[in-house]
Amino acid sequence: MTLRERATDKGKRPRPEKPQCSFDVSERELKKIRKVEMQSRNAQMVKKMDGRGFKFDNRGVHKETQKDLCDCLGIECPGCFMPCPRCSSIKCGHECRRNRRWAYDNFEIEGTSLTIKNQAKK
């Protein structure tokens, strides 16, 4: 037996056979089922983590005030950031607001004595 044959024999492991289903389910149907299962798992996970003190819900709305405030802390701001890569909201700053555990207290603008405080924070 040559070295190449030994090396290829070592790498080969017996793979378990896929169980054959007694019914035909298309890949499309399986994908739908997996998607529903993942959504239910994600919903359960959010419910579990809710007790740990999230400041924002799964839509990015502040939980205490129920307001959809922009991270610039402007009360009537329609959104002034680039679209968030995670949720496509234009109100997320450098981190997505969905299920975020913290909120901005205030902003200090450099070069001036101007400080913008979060009106929603108690």
N, C-alpha and C positions, 0 to 999 in steps of 0.2 A: 504494500500500500504506500502510495507516495504522500508527501507532505500536503500537497494540495487536496488530495482525497480525504486525508484525516481532518484537515481544517474545515472542509465543507460538511463532513459528517458531524463534527462537533456543533456547527451552527444550526443543523436541522433538528428541530424539536417536533415531536408529534403534536399537531394542532387538534384541539377538540372539535368534534363535528358539530355543525350547526343543527339544532333540533329542527326537524321538519314539522311545520304546522299542518294540521289536518284541514285547514281552511286557507283560501287564497286571500292574502291581503297585499294590496299594492304598496309600493314604496311611498306613494303620495299619502295614502291613508295612515301608514306608520308614522310619517313625518307630522301629520296633523295630530295624532295621538301623543307623540313626544312633545309637541309644542304645548298642548293643553296641560300635560303633566308638569312641564317646566314652569308654566304660568302659575299653576296651583302651588308648586313648591316655593316659587318666589313670593307669592302672597303670604304663605305661612311664615316664611323667613322675615318678611317685613313686620308681620304681626308680633313675632317673637322679639325682634329688635326694638319695637315701638316703646317698650318699657324702659329702655336705656337712656332716654332723653333726647330724641331727635328734635331739632328745632323746626325742621321743614318736613312736610309729608312727601308722598311719592310723586306728587305733581309739582312740587317746588313752592307750595303755599306755606307761609309761616303759620305754625300750629296755634300759637297763642292768640294772634290777632286775626287769623283767617284772611290775611291780605297777601296779594301776589306782588310783593315789593321787589323792585330792581335792587341789585347789589350796590348801586351808586347811592342808595338811601334817599333818592328823590321820591316824594310821595306820589306824584302824578307822572312819573317817568314811564314811557311806553317800552323802554328797554334800550340800553345804549351800548351794549357789548356785542362782540361778534357772536354768531350762533354757537351754542354749546355743542361740542362733538358728541356728547352723550345723549342729550335730550332735545337739542335744536332750539332751546329757548334763548332769546336775546337778553334775558334778565340775569343770567348766571355770570358771575365774575370769573375769577381764575379757577374756581372749582364749582362743579355742578351743584345746584340747590336741592336736588332730589335726595331725600333722606339724609340731609346734612345735619351734623350734630352741633354746629356752631353758627352764630350770626355775627355780623359786624356790629361793634359798639359805636364806633365813630371813625371819621376820616380827618386827618390833619393834612392840609394842603401846604406843601413845602414852599418856603419863600414868603408866606403870608401868615397871619395869625388866625386864619379861618379854619374852624373845625366844624364838620358836619356830623351831627349826632343822629343815631338811629331813633326815630320817633316811635317805632313799634316796640322797642325794648323797654321793659319795666324796670 
